[in-house]
């Protein structure tokens, strides 16, 4: 079983910079700067969408090591502007569907 902390720490600490090509990171961070609380709140929705994007592959992997290796070397090296735009768009949809989800992290009601 994989705990979120085992892979999400890197995603949160590096803001997905190690998971994406530089051009996609710049596009993503541009969105974060345009969104209110983009780095602190919108990033959570992006990470959630990032995880669901690979959920079928992750579920098909059979052992801890295979899952961790996959999560630390996601197949994003050839991502284009269209790929990151789709991810951002889907994260925005999550934000609109679950606007109070960040209160779970903040510890407020």
N, C-alpha and C positions, 0 to 999 in steps of 0.2 A: 504494500500500500504506500502510495506517495502522499506525503504531507505537503500542503501548499507552501509552507515556508522553505522547503527544500529546493524549489525552483523559483518561487515568486520573489524571494529576496533579491535575486539578481535582476529580475524584471523591474522591481520597484526602485532599487538602488541605482540602476543604470538607465532607467526610463526607456527600456527596450533598445538602447543604443547598440548593444552587442548582438541583438537578434536581427537587426535590419541593416540593409546597405545604407551608406551615408545619405544618399539622396532621399531615401524614404524617411530616415530619421529627421532630416531637416524639414520635410513636409509635415511629419507628425508633430514636431515641436512647434512649428508655425501654427498648427491648429491649437495646440495647448496654449500658446500665447494669446490666441484670439478668443478662447473660451474663458468664461469666468471660472476661476479656480481650476484652470485646465491641467496644470501639473499635479495638483493635489487631488482633484475629484474626477475629472474626465479621464485621466490616466487609468483609473480603476475600471472604467467601462471598456477602454481600449484593451486592457489586459484580459478582461473577461471575454471579450470577443475574440481576442487572439487565441485564448485557450479553447474556446468552442470551435474555432476554425479547424483545429487539429484534433478534435475529440474522437473522431472515428479511428484515426491512426493510433492515437494514444490507447484507446480501448482495445485495439487489436494486439498491442504489445503485451508480452506475457510475463516479463520479469522487471524488477525494479531498475536494474542497470540499463536495460533497453529503453525504458521510459525516460530515465534521466539523460541518457545520451541524446535521445531524440529532442527533448525539451531544451537541451543546451546547444543543439546544432540544428535548429529548424531550417527547413528548405526555403529560405527567403532570400538567398544570395542573388537570385535573378528577378526579384520583385521590381515592378515598374511603378510609375506614378498611379496607374490604374489600380494596382493591387492595394497600395496604401490608401488611396481614395475610397476604395470599397470598404476597407477595414474601419476607417474613420467614420464613414457613413453608417455602417452597422453599429458602431459604438455609440454614435449619436442617437440611433433608434433605441438602443438600450437605455440611454440616459433619459429619453422621453418616456419610455415605458415604465422605468423604475427610478423616478426622480429622487426618492428618499433613500435609495440604497446606500448612499455614502454615510448615512447616519449610523449604520452598523459599524463602520470603521471609526467614526468620530466618537461613538459612545453616547450620542445624544438621542433624544426621542422627538 
